Amino acid sequence: MTRAPNLNIVPFVSVDHMMKLVLTIGTERFLTELAEYIEDDFKRWESFDKTARVASHSLDGVIELMPTSDGALYGFKYVNGHPKNIRDGRQTVTAFGVLADVGTGYPVLMTEMTILTALRTAAMSAVAAKYLAPKGSDTMAIIGNGAQSEFQAMAFKAILGITKLRLYDIDPVATEKCARNLAGAGFEITQCKTSQDAVEGAHIITTVTADKQCATILTDNMVGAGVHINAVGGDCPGKTELHKDILTRSDIFVEYPPQTRIEGEIQQLPADYPVIELWEVMVGKTQGRRDPSQITLFDSVGFAIEDFSALRYVRDKLTATGLYVNLDLLADPDEPRDLYGMLLRHQSVMAYG
Ligand code: NAD
């Protein structure tokens, strides 16, 4: 019997390797190339198997599985969201993921995705803003200066040319951390005392807070004509960031409506409220920004195809960088039906060394 060599060995990208991969490629180049992968996949939207993510909710958070396939590759991500984790020194969001070959069903990549999720979320936000933000945008407010915030800033710099940041967090320590991490990255940074101050003069408003409740990070009076809102933190039933009145004044763009209607800002609106699918804007089927006074809103929740794109991107970088280890993940008896025999032979290896 012949078979492809090393099919049973699965490349694994650890957190350490992911950090080295990002730093070797360069954060801005990584985000730009990842954005291209996301855009390419959104432009072939109809070739994907799509389903709203499978969520298991608890009092303190949520654990989710996010699968999709384009018929040749299958990918899924395991991700959690636990806003209270931060109080015990843990991340709000952690993740790992797998890419598999549809032909054999064998995994071809397993990787950390906590860092990769921050990168792909930021890249996705910047791709959406490319189609929706007002022309010549150079100033962005970031409300919520936690784990995702610097990635958002870097993606908007690399892809949109944002150079001025107005930061606000209810915890000034988070704002200081964000400003410190971004010092020397080419931004003019203003640390703000209130969210009202943060949105002053901003062409783009990014909300990326974490709270397991329907919060009101932005009220209607804070959003002027022509602004693009990148709403990232409302991504779960009962967890939103924007006042409902903002939604009804905006044109709302979403990833996958069946998932966003459950998880996004639009959970506050009737189930048939009109929204625009971003992939249709990307392929030119629907218009993005029509005029300078329009308020556009990307109601981001994070969709499986973005993770699929990220997994594809990382896999494509592995051979050149060698930043992975081989994982002994799949049992591989010489004769495929002799799985039990392999176990027995291993017993003698253990007994006699
Ligand atoms: P984090 O806990 O590291 O940071 C959240 C920050 O928000 C904290 O610094 C907190 O002090 C601040 N905050 C909370 N309430 C606030 C308020 N009312 N005003 C201003 N700041 C406030 O979390 P993170 O990893 O940065 O994630 C942020 C949010 O983004 C989470 O809700 C997470 O679920 C969401 N998220 C969405 C996507 C997506 O694809 N849409 C992907 C990843 C994370």
Residues whose N, C-alpha, C, O or C-beta is under 5 A from the ligand:
A	BS01	NAD	G81 I86 T92 V93 T121 I143 G144 N145 G146 A147 Q148 S149 Y168 D169 I170 D171 A174 V208 T209 A210 D211 V232 G233 D235 S300 V301 G302
